[in-house]
Amino acid sequence: MSFGGPPPPQQPSPYAPPPPRQPTYASPLAQPTPYTPPAPVAPSPAESLPALPVPTRKGRTVSLWLFGFLGFLLLALIGYFGWALGIFASVVGLVLALIPLTVVFLGVRMIDRWEPEPKRLVFFAIAWGALAAAGLTLLVDVGLTILLGVTSDAFTAVVQAPIVEEFWKGLGVFLIFLLARRAFDGPVDGVVYGALVGAGFAFTENIQYFALSLIEGGGEQLTVTFAVRAILSPFAHAMFTAVTGFAIGLVARRHGSASSAIGAGLLGMLGAVLLHALWNGSATFADFFGLYFTLQVPLFVGFILGIIALRREEARLTRARLAEYANAGWFTPEEVTMLATSSGRKAGLTWARGLRGDRRPIMREFIKDATALAAVRQRAITGRDPLAVEDERALLIRTRAARAALLAY
């Protein structure tokens, strides 16, 4: 071996990274110059438009103290159901009770679609029925049992239950009128609030009925109870209390006082009690299914027809109020037709969908604000809204901005 010769050739390591590939170009003219200027830096985002004003919430909500009271009742009811019915039966009843509650809620929202009520009031109405009306009814029933002893099932079903339950449910509707009068514009709103309170009450009552049926008769009795309460009569309590709400709504439309609302509410509650007693009596004394198809179904159909008539009146009123703004130059006559009729709204949404970027959300806001504007003007005309001028200004600004956004290119 020679130490003075040239070193042996190095073998490339299999772990060494491959040499960098030289970029290829289509032609010598496509090669970059030695200096490539950087791309220009994007400018900072432009300042956004100022936030649009919103109508004041004053007179359109309820106190947080009432929600605190409802929270206390929720804990009390959870404890009662767990103690009296057991956890398993209560959970089964809760899950099944959600089905008719969802059905009724969706039905009421269809009624409320023309001029939606504030979400906080919708939640309060359901919670009042489910917690306050149901809990206070249970408390009164226990107190009457202690004072009077155990009464007959017939008396409880036909007399005691309708009076006690409709009183507490009606009180919830009256509280909404009293505390959130600027969101209580007329009979349709009364029907909506009353139906939501009734739906909440039926939800809690259904939990108890379904759980008891499971405990006493197993799955077979539970099936029968579910069919009667959730399939044949999910709207019963909603329809009863809607009568009370309708009566209070008539007073709200005429700018009546709280005392007038109490009188009308008691009259409406009397109608609700009679309907409730008739319903319970058909199950206690008569052929339930016979009266169901000959009396209850026609009553329900009449209830639906009445709501349709009320909705048409709301649409007529909306169109009349917006036409006054059109005469002052705020809207065109074609826009009034688009905003104040069901067919016009449908056509407007179809047109907005074809715009660049699908502007249906903007159109929905346009329709919502214009409908609220008509309601504000109606309250101003009747002199029952001291904040109408402030809300009118905010809604006019919002509708003009929505129109500009719809027409922007």
Residue pairs with C-beta under 8 A, 6 or more apart in sequence:
25 31
52 394
52 397
52 398
52 401
53 393
53 394
53 397
53 398
54 394
54 398
55 372
55 376
55 390
55 391
55 394
55 395
56 387
56 390
56 391
56 394
57 118
58 182
58 387
59 180
59 181
59 182
59 183
59 385
59 387
60 118
60 121
60 180
60 182
60 183
61 118
61 120
61 121
61 179
61 180
61 183
62 120
62 121
62 124
62 175
62 176
62 179
62 180
63 179
66 124
66 175
66 179
67 124
67 127
69 132
70 124
70 127
70 128
70 131
70 132
73 131
73 132
73 135
74 131
76 135
77 131
77 134
77 135
77 204
80 138
81 90
81 93
81 207
81 208
81 211
82 90
85 93
85 208
85 211
85 212
85 215
86 211
86 215
89 211
89 212
89 214
89 215
90 207
90 211
92 210
92 211
92 214
92 222
93 206
93 207
93 208
93 209
93 210
93 211
93 214
94 207
96 206
96 210
96 222
96 226
96 230
97 203
97 204
97 206
97 207
97 210
97 230
98 203
99 230
100 202
100 203
100 206
100 229
100 230
100 234
101 199
101 200
101 202
101 203
101 206
103 230
103 234
104 195
104 198
104 199
104 202
104 234
104 235
104 238
105 126
105 196
105 199
107 195
107 235
107 238
108 192
108 195
108 196
108 199
108 238
109 116
111 188
111 191
111 192
111 195
111 307
111 311
112 122
112 188
112 192
114 188
114 311
114 314
114 315
114 318
114 371
115 185
115 188
115 189
115 314
115 318
115 371
115 372
115 375
116 368
117 183
117 189
117 192
117 193
118 180
118 183
121 176
121 180
121 183
121 193
122 196
124 176
125 172
125 173
125 176
125 193
125 196
125 197
125 200
126 196
126 197
126 199
126 200
126 203
127 200
128 169
128 172
128 175
128 197
128 200
129 169
129 172
129 196
129 197
129 198
129 199
129 200
129 201
129 202
129 203
129 204
129 237
129 241
130 200
130 201
130 203
130 204
131 200
131 204
132 168
132 172
133 165
133 168
133 169
133 171
133 172
133 197
133 200
133 201
134 200
134 201
134 204
134 205
135 204
136 168
137 164
137 165
137 168
137 201
140 164
140 168
141 156
141 160
141 164
144 151
144 160
145 151
151 160
153 284
154 284
154 285
157 280
157 281
157 283
157 284
158 277
158 280
158 281
158 284
158 285
159 277
161 276
161 280
162 272
162 273
162 274
162 276
162 277
162 280
163 273
165 201
165 237
165 276
166 240
166 241
166 244
166 269
166 272
166 273
166 276
167 269
169 194
169 197
169 198
169 201
169 237
169 240
169 241
169 244
169 272
170 194
170 241
170 244
170 265
170 268
170 269
170 272
172 193
172 197
173 190
173 193
173 194
173 197
173 241
173 244
173 245
173 248
173 265
174 248
174 261
174 262
174 265
176 183
176 184
176 193
177 184
177 190
177 248
177 251
177 252
177 258
177 261
178 258
178 261
181 252
181 384
182 379
182 385
182 387
183 189
184 190
184 193
184 248
184 249
184 252
185 249
185 252
185 253
185 375
185 378
185 379
186 249
186 250
186 252
186 253
186 314
187 246
187 249
187 250
187 253
187 310
188 249
188 307
188 310
188 311
188 314
189 245
189 249
189 252
190 242
190 244
190 245
190 246
190 247
190 248
190 249
190 250
190 252
191 242
191 245
191 246
191 249
191 307
191 310
192 245
193 245
194 238
194 241
194 242
194 243
194 244
194 245
194 246
194 248
195 235
195 238
195 239
195 241
195 242
195 245
196 238
197 241
197 245
198 237
198 238
198 239
198 240
198 241
198 242
199 237
199 238
201 237
201 241
202 229
202 234
202 236
202 237
202 238
205 237
206 229
206 230
209 225
209 229
210 222
210 225
210 226
210 229
213 221
213 222
213 224
213 225
213 226
214 221
214 222
232 292
233 279
233 296
235 300
236 279
239 275
239 299
239 300
239 303
240 272
240 275
240 276
240 279
241 272
242 303
243 268
243 269
243 271
243 272
243 275
244 265
244 268
244 269
244 271
244 272
245 268
246 268
247 264
247 265
247 267
247 268
247 269
247 271
248 261
248 264
248 265
248 268
250 264
251 260
251 261
251 264
252 261
253 382
254 382
255 382
255 383
255 384
256 264
275 299
278 295
279 296
282 288
282 291
282 292
282 295
282 296
315 340
315 341
315 342
317 374
317 378
318 339
318 340
318 371
318 374
318 375
319 336
319 337
319 340
319 341
319 374
321 373
321 374
321 375
321 377
321 378
322 331
322 336
322 339
322 340
322 370
322 373
322 374
323 333
323 336
324 377
325 331
325 373
325 377
325 396
326 332
326 333
326 335
326 336
330 396
330 399
330 400
331 339
331 370
331 399
335 403
337 344
338 344
338 345
338 347
338 348
339 345
339 348
339 366
339 367
339 370
339 371
340 370
340 371
340 374
345 367
348 363
348 366
348 367
349 360
349 363
349 364
351 363
352 358
352 359
352 360
352 362
352 363
352 406
353 359
353 360
355 406
356 409
359 405
359 406
362 402
362 405
362 406
363 402
363 406
365 398
365 402
366 399
366 402
366 403
366 406
369 395
369 398
369 399
369 402
370 395
370 399
372 391
372 395
373 392
373 395
373 396
373 399
376 385
376 388
376 391
376 392
376 395
377 388
377 392
379 385
379 388
380 388
380 389
380 392
385 391
